[in-house]
Amino acid sequence: MAVIRIKRHAKLGFVVPACTIAKGGSAVTFVNGTTGAVQVQFFNSKLFGQSGLRLPAPSKRRATPPSRKLKVRPHASVGVYPYAVFCFAGPKFAVGNSMPIIIKP
């Protein structure tokens, strides 16, 4: 299972790791470590079967940050799947090395 963390530092959102490898049938968990809500937008909905997801802002009442696990579709095509993460606390897009990507081997 891959874990992608969305963090905030010096008023910028960062995606860690910026490059994730996920095989068909495996799970990818997105974790919101910023101070506000985030919107993850997939440019190709074939990898997870949906075009995006929204994670709420972290709550001081919860010990764990908001997260969501998505399963990679077993028959998704091999390829590189870029996605964007918008941080509402910025409000700006988060960055990775360039645009964050998920690679399905």
C-alpha positions in Angstrom: 0.0 0.0 0.0 1.3 3.4 -0.9 0.7 6.5 1.3 0.8 10.0 -0.2 1.0 12.8 2.3 -0.1 16.3 1.5 1.9 18.7 3.8 2.2 22.4 4.3 5.4 24.3 4.9 6.1 28.0 4.5 2.7 28.7 2.9 3.2 26.0 0.3 1.6 22.6 -0.1 3.8 19.7 -0.8 3.0 16.2 -2.0 5.3 13.5 -0.5 6.4 11.4 -2.3 5.9 13.2 -5.6 6.2 10.0 -7.5 4.3 6.8 -6.4 4.3 3.4 -7.9 1.1 1.4 -7.5 0.2 -1.9 -9.0 -3.3 -3.0 -10.0 -5.4 -4.1 -7.1 -3.2 -2.3 -4.6 -4.3 0.7 -2.4 -3.2 4.3 -2.3 -4.0 6.3 0.7 -4.1 10.1 0.5 -3.5 11.9 3.9 -4.2 15.6 4.5 -1.5 17.1 6.7 -2.3 20.7 5.8 -4.4 23.2 7.9 -7.3 23.2 5.5 -9.3 21.1 3.1 -7.6 19.7 0.0 -9.0 18.6 -3.4 -7.2 15.9 -5.4 -8.0 15.9 -9.1 -7.1 13.0 -11.3 -6.7 13.8 -15.0 -7.5 10.2 -16.0 -10.3 8.6 -14.0 -9.4 5.1 -15.2 -6.7 4.5 -12.5 -9.2 4.7 -9.6 -12.5 4.8 -11.3 -13.2 8.4 -10.2 -12.0 11.8 -11.2 -11.1 13.2 -7.8 -11.6 13.3 -4.1 -11.8 15.9 -1.3 -10.3 15.6 2.1 -11.7 17.8 4.9 -9.5 20.1 7.0 -7.9 18.4 10.0 -9.9 18.6 13.3 -8.3 19.4 16.6 -10.6 16.8 18.1 -9.3 13.9 16.0 -5.8 12.4 16.7 -5.3 11.3 13.1 -5.4 13.6 10.0 -8.2 13.0 7.4 -7.3 10.3 4.9 -8.9 8.3 2.1 -7.8 5.0 0.6 -8.5 4.3 -3.0 -7.9 1.0 -4.8 -6.1 0.9 -8.1 -8.3 -0.8 -10.7 -6.7 -4.1 -11.7 -7.3 -3.5 -15.4 -6.2 0.1 -15.6 -3.7 0.6 -18.4 0.0 0.7 -17.6 1.2 4.2 -17.6 1.9 7.5 -15.8 -1.0 9.2 -14.2 -0.5 12.9 -13.2 -2.8 14.5 -10.7 -3.2 17.9 -9.0 -3.8 18.8 -5.4 -5.4 22.1 -4.5 -4.9 23.3 -0.9 -7.7 25.5 0.3 -5.5 26.9 3.1 -3.1 28.5 0.6 -5.1 28.8 -1.6 -2.6 27.3 -4.0 -1.8 24.0 -5.8 0.6 21.7 -4.0 3.8 20.8 -5.7 5.9 17.6 -5.9 9.1 17.4 -8.1 6.9 19.1 -10.7 3.4 17.7 -11.0 2.9 14.7 -8.7 2.4 11.4 -10.5 1.3 7.8 -9.9 3.0 5.1 -12.1 1.2 1.9 -12.7 3.7 -0.8 -13.9 
